[in-house]
Amino acid sequence: MKKIVVGLSGGVDSSTAAFLLKKQGYEVVGISLKFTDIYSCDLDTQVCCSDKDILDAKKVAEFLEIPHYVINWKDIFEKKVINYFIEVYKSGLTPNPCSICNREVKTGLFAKYIKSLGFDYLATGHYIRTDIQDGIKVLKRGIDKNKDQSYFMALVEKEVVDTLIFPLGNLTKEEVRKIAQENRIPVSKKEESFEICFTKGKSPEEYFKTMNIKTNEGEIVHISGKVLGRHKGIESYTIGQRRGLNIAWKEPLYVIEKDALNNKIVVGEKDYLLTNKVVAKDFNFLVPFEKWKKIEVQGRYKQKPIKAKEYHLDRENLTVIFEEKVPKFAPGQILAVYDGDTLLGGGIISRS
């Protein structure tokens, strides 16, 4: 009998995953990771990983009659995720903390940790499928295209993938909710979490204020060099942003560059937002490069995949060129690369 740890977040997805695995006859243990001291009941928006969520996970474990443990990884989470989030934003980039968390903490480190304890697999409630292709275990998009979460796994190490199980990959969210309700799982009607857990639903600008992190005002400059106004701190803006600039111009203007070195926001007309290539650094290969064929890329969660005309690798930097110009990608975000539904890997966008 295989021994499986389920990462119990206290939500309907991970709870249903645990229910299905137990029903299939596996020896299931639930473990919740404590990252913050946030209480969901104190917030206006639903976030994950709060203390209330851990209490919900405990109720589910009692209902399913499985052991449940809580591991306090607040210090690790702060070092690996929160500090990364702050440093990357202050450097003028746009981080993706959920992808970093999956690589460094709640999937990558967690999987290695439970293996060291003698467990065979780590299961989560992500909407992702797995398959074997040419003898390699691969990650694939979930059947439910509206819930597919494979994008957030693009940076997870290959050795970790072999340890992962995703019981919900072949189900839709509606089917999962129905299973939970029909089997009276305690959190079957719980709302979904949408926000980054540690920011408590706040924008980067608001979060930095609550953390007493100083932001520096600077110039908003048209691409021609003309100064148009002042910004509140480059952390408050992202590539492609139009609203909230508070500047006047004859045409709509968009953020096309964040110049951290000179503390400037560069804006321009919509045409300046277009590009025909993107470069991702520190690429993480889930499928060996020599096995790649036709690829498409995704530069943010739920972005429509873009087909590549050509691509090449320079050490660990992947350059992808497109047939036509596409909206610029935000440096600091994750570039996930696919062949159809199969996730080939991912890197951090450095240039667009």
Secondary structure, DSSP 4 states (H G I P E B T S, - for coil): --EEEEE--SSHHHHHHHHHHHHTT-EEEEEEEE-----GGGSSS-BSS-HHHHHHHHHHHHHHT--EEEEE-HHHHIIIIIHHHHHHHHTT----HHHHHIIIIITHHHHHHHHHTT-SEEE---SEEEEEETTEEEEEE-S-TTT--GGGGTTS-HHHHTTEE-TTTTS-HHHHHHHHHHTT-TTTTPPPP-B-GGGTT--HHHHHHHTT-----EEEEETTS-EEEEES-GGG--TT--TT-----SS--EEEEEETTTTEEEEE-GGGGEEEEEEEEEEEESS-GGG--S-EEESSTTPPPEE-SEEEEETTEEEEEEEEEEEPP-TTSEEEEEETTEEEEEEEEEE-
